[in-house]
Amino acid sequence: MCRNIHTLHNFEPAATGDEVHAAALQYVRKISGTTKPSKANAEAFDRAVAEIAHITGHLLEDLVSVAPPKDRDVEAAKAKERSARRFAPA
């Protein structure tokens, strides 16, 4: 599950609200141990996702980096290449 959480800091363009929400959702899913909460837990689950996304947004706004921003397309190509090498037939 957590493999879907990607670094969101220091990218150009900056992380979108949807990306932050997706990361928060994956985090809550991981720590709660469920991908879909029961009706009894849905409110707490959704509230946790919203609060974590909100705080994550603040964190990303406040972080400072002296490194140049990374390009999303370049990083995606690197990840694809790593994956191809990792899962290439022997």
C-alpha positions as CSV (number, residue, x, y, z in Angstrom):
1,M,0.0,0.0,0.0
2,C,2.6,2.6,1.0
3,R,4.5,2.1,-2.3
4,N,1.8,4.5,-3.7
5,I,2.9,7.3,-1.5
6,H,5.5,9.4,-3.4
7,T,7.7,12.3,-2.5
8,L,5.7,15.5,-3.0
9,H,8.3,18.1,-2.0
10,N,10.4,20.1,-4.3
11,F,8.8,19.3,-7.6
12,E,7.9,21.7,-10.4
13,P,5.0,22.1,-10.7
14,A,4.2,21.8,-7.1
15,A,2.1,18.9,-5.7
16,T,-1.6,19.2,-6.4
17,G,-4.4,18.9,-3.9
18,D,-5.3,15.6,-5.4
19,E,-1.8,14.2,-5.0
20,V,-1.8,15.3,-1.3
21,H,-5.2,13.8,-0.8
22,A,-4.1,10.5,-2.4
23,A,-1.0,10.3,-0.2
24,A,-3.2,11.0,2.9
25,L,-5.6,8.3,1.9
26,Q,-2.9,5.8,1.4
27,Y,-1.4,6.7,4.8
28,V,-4.7,6.3,6.6
29,R,-5.4,3.0,4.7
30,K,-2.0,1.7,5.8
31,I,-2.3,2.6,9.5
32,S,-5.9,1.5,9.8
33,G,-5.3,-1.8,8.0
34,T,-8.3,-1.3,5.7
35,T,-8.8,0.1,2.2
36,K,-12.5,0.7,2.8
37,P,-13.8,1.4,6.3
38,S,-17.0,0.0,7.6
39,K,-20.0,2.4,7.9
40,A,-19.3,2.7,11.6
41,N,-15.7,3.9,11.0
42,A,-16.3,5.9,7.7
43,E,-16.6,9.3,9.4
44,A,-13.4,8.8,11.5
45,F,-11.6,7.5,8.4
46,D,-12.7,10.4,6.2
47,R,-11.9,13.0,8.9
48,A,-8.4,11.5,9.3
49,V,-7.8,11.7,5.6
50,A,-8.9,15.3,5.4
51,E,-6.9,16.4,8.5
52,I,-3.7,14.6,7.3
53,A,-4.1,16.1,3.8
54,H,-4.6,19.6,5.4
55,I,-1.5,19.3,7.5
56,T,0.5,17.8,4.7
57,G,-0.4,20.8,2.6
58,H,0.9,23.1,5.3
59,L,4.1,21.1,5.6
60,L,4.8,21.2,1.8
61,E,4.2,25.0,1.9
62,D,6.6,25.5,4.8
63,L,9.5,23.3,3.6
64,V,12.5,25.0,2.2
65,S,15.0,23.5,-0.2
66,V,18.2,24.9,-1.7
67,A,18.2,22.2,-4.4
68,P,16.6,23.0,-7.7
69,P,13.1,21.6,-8.2
70,K,12.8,18.1,-9.7
71,D,11.0,17.6,-13.0
72,R,8.1,15.2,-12.7
73,D,8.6,13.7,-16.2
74,V,12.3,13.1,-15.6
75,E,11.7,11.5,-12.2
76,A,8.9,9.3,-13.7
77,A,11.3,8.1,-16.5
78,K,13.9,7.2,-13.8
79,A,11.3,5.3,-11.8
80,K,10.2,3.4,-14.9
81,E,13.8,2.5,-15.8
82,R,14.4,1.3,-12.2
83,S,11.3,-0.8,-12.4
84,A,12.2,-2.3,-15.8
85,R,15.7,-3.3,-14.4
86,R,14.2,-4.7,-11.2
87,F,11.5,-6.8,-12.9
88,A,13.4,-7.7,-16.0
89,P,13.6,-11.5,-16.7
90,A,16.9,-13.1,-15.7
